[in-house]
Every structure is written in C-alpha cells, then in structure tokens.
Amino acid sequence: MNLAKYQKLADIAFLSIFAIFVTHCAYIGGDAFNGYERNGKFYVNWHGIITETSQSAFRTNKTLGIIFFTSTVIYFTFTYLNLQQKR
C-alpha cells in the first residue's frame, strides 16, 4: 500500500487538530488536562494561571485534548511507517 499519497492529507489533518485545540485553549484561558473540577466548578490552567470556565467549555476542551493526543500518536506512527516504506 502506497502511504506517500496520504502524507499531505495526514499533515493537514494533524495541523488542523492542533490549531483547533490550541485556539480553544487560548479562548477559554487554558486547557482542561492541567485544570480540575472542584465543588461543581470547572477550572483550566494556562502556564500557572487558573481560570474558571463553564462545564461545557471544560468538557469540550478535554475532548479536543483527547482527540489531539490520540491523533498525535496516530500521525507519528503513520509518518514513521511512510518513511520506512520509502527506504
């Protein structure tokens, strides 16, 4: 199977997911992975600055983070296999 023709699509998809995640983090004031939930309130963390946010923003960011970190593993595995196939 020729993976090379899919590399550009994988690059665009990965960079898009990354951009969406980082933009959302900047918009809500941090990311949920470094944040926490306490007493029904939701907090995100951005370089040590804690910001309270809504439950929906917190959960959306957590989901985007899971998608981003999962896609990172898939992307680098795909890229590695593509490079191995070229040899």
C-alpha positions in Angstrom: 0.0 0.0 0.0 1.4 3.4 -1.0 1.2 5.7 2.0 3.0 8.6 0.5 0.0 9.9 -1.3 -1.8 10.2 2.0 1.0 12.0 3.8 -0.1 15.6 2.8 -3.6 14.8 4.0 -2.3 13.5 7.3 -0.1 16.6 7.7 -3.1 18.9 7.1 -5.4 16.9 9.4 -2.8 16.9 12.2 -2.1 20.6 12.0 -5.8 21.4 11.8 -6.5 19.4 15.0 -3.5 21.1 16.7 -4.7 24.6 15.7 -8.2 23.9 16.9 -7.0 22.6 20.3 -4.6 25.5 20.9 -7.1 28.1 19.7 -9.7 26.7 22.1 -7.2 26.7 25.0 -6.4 30.3 24.3 -10.0 31.2 24.0 -11.1 29.7 27.4 -7.9 30.6 29.2 -6.2 27.3 29.5 -6.5 23.6 29.0 -8.6 21.0 30.9 -5.8 18.5 31.2 -3.9 20.8 33.6 -7.2 22.0 35.1 -9.6 20.5 37.5 -13.1 20.2 38.8 -13.9 21.2 42.3 -17.3 21.7 44.0 -19.1 21.7 40.7 -16.9 24.5 39.3 -14.5 23.9 36.4 -11.0 25.4 36.1 -8.5 25.4 33.4 -4.8 26.2 33.7 -2.6 28.2 31.3 1.0 28.5 32.4 0.1 28.6 36.1 -2.9 31.0 35.7 -6.1 29.3 36.8 -9.3 30.4 35.1 -12.9 29.3 36.0 -14.8 28.2 32.9 -18.2 26.6 32.1 -18.8 22.9 32.3 -19.4 22.7 28.5 -16.2 24.6 27.7 -14.2 22.3 30.1 -15.6 19.1 28.6 -15.2 20.4 25.1 -11.6 21.2 25.8 -11.0 17.8 27.4 -12.5 16.1 24.4 -10.3 18.2 22.0 -7.3 17.3 24.1 -8.0 13.6 23.9 -8.5 13.9 20.1 -5.3 15.8 19.8 -3.1 13.5 21.8 -4.6 10.4 20.2 -4.1 11.9 16.7 -0.5 12.7 17.6 0.3 9.1 18.2 -1.5 8.0 15.0 0.1 10.8 13.0 3.7 10.0 14.1 3.1 6.2 13.6 1.7 6.9 10.1 4.7 9.2 9.3 7.2 6.6 10.6 5.6 3.8 8.5 5.6 6.1 5.5 9.3 6.8 5.9 10.1 3.2 6.4 8.2 2.3 3.2 10.3 4.8 1.2 13.6 3.0 2.2 
